[in-house]
Amino acid sequence: MSTVLSGLITPSQPAHGQRRARTRIAWVLAASLELPQRLLAYVAERRRIARTVAQLQGLSDRMLADIGLQRCDIARVARYGRDTDVCSFLGAMR
């Protein structure tokens, strides 16, 4: 019986269970490679935000006013940018 079955399954055509296992392994490998990339992107983004906050905090109140910011706006602007500012959006509409 095993000789009959061995003739049906050729190396170029793996059994259905083997294909599923290979697909599952490929998916796990892809997911395991994606996690470090996402983690590194998250860390890089957090460092960028911290660096931006530190630079803006180093400016004087007058310099912040010149660029249209107040001290309370620094964290929000560092995270989301000026485009999310409602006042600048409404001011651009005039």
C-alpha positions in Angstrom: 0.0 0.0 0.0 2.8 2.4 0.8 4.3 1.9 -2.6 1.1 2.9 -4.3 0.8 6.1 -2.2 4.4 7.0 -2.6 3.9 7.0 -6.4 0.9 9.4 -6.0 2.8 12.1 -4.0 5.7 13.5 -5.9 8.3 15.9 -4.4 7.1 18.7 -6.6 3.5 18.4 -5.2 3.6 18.2 -1.4 0.6 16.8 0.4 -2.1 19.1 1.5 -1.0 19.0 5.1 2.6 19.8 4.2 1.4 22.8 2.1 -0.6 24.1 5.1 2.4 23.6 7.4 4.7 25.5 5.0 2.2 28.3 4.7 1.9 28.5 8.4 5.6 28.5 8.8 5.9 31.3 6.2 3.2 33.3 8.0 5.0 32.9 11.4 8.3 33.9 9.9 6.8 37.0 8.3 5.1 38.0 11.5 8.2 37.4 13.5 10.2 39.7 11.1 7.5 42.4 11.2 7.5 42.7 15.0 11.1 43.9 15.3 10.6 46.4 12.5 7.5 47.8 14.2 9.3 48.0 17.5 12.2 49.8 16.0 9.9 52.2 14.2 8.0 52.9 17.5 11.3 53.6 19.3 12.5 55.9 16.5 9.3 57.8 16.6 9.4 58.2 20.4 13.0 59.5 20.1 12.0 61.9 17.4 9.2 63.3 19.6 11.5 63.6 22.7 14.1 65.4 20.6 11.6 67.8 19.2 10.1 68.5 22.6 13.6 69.2 24.0 14.4 71.5 21.2 11.2 73.5 21.5 11.5 73.7 25.3 14.9 75.3 24.8 13.4 78.2 22.9 12.4 81.4 24.6 8.8 82.4 24.9 9.4 85.2 22.3 10.8 82.7 19.8 7.9 80.4 20.4 5.5 83.3 19.8 7.3 84.1 16.6 6.5 80.6 15.2 3.0 80.7 16.6 3.3 78.4 19.6 2.8 78.6 23.3 4.5 76.4 25.8 1.4 74.3 26.4 1.3 73.5 22.7 4.8 71.9 22.5 3.9 68.3 23.3 0.9 68.2 20.9 2.9 69.8 18.1 5.8 67.4 18.6 3.5 64.4 18.4 1.0 65.5 15.8 2.5 68.4 13.9 1.0 71.8 13.2 -1.5 70.6 10.6 -3.8 69.3 13.4 -4.0 72.8 15.0 -7.5 74.0 14.6 -6.5 77.7 14.8 -4.0 77.4 12.0 -6.6 75.4 10.0 -9.2 78.1 10.5 -6.6 80.8 9.8 -5.6 79.2 6.5 -9.3 79.3 5.4 -9.5 83.1 5.6 
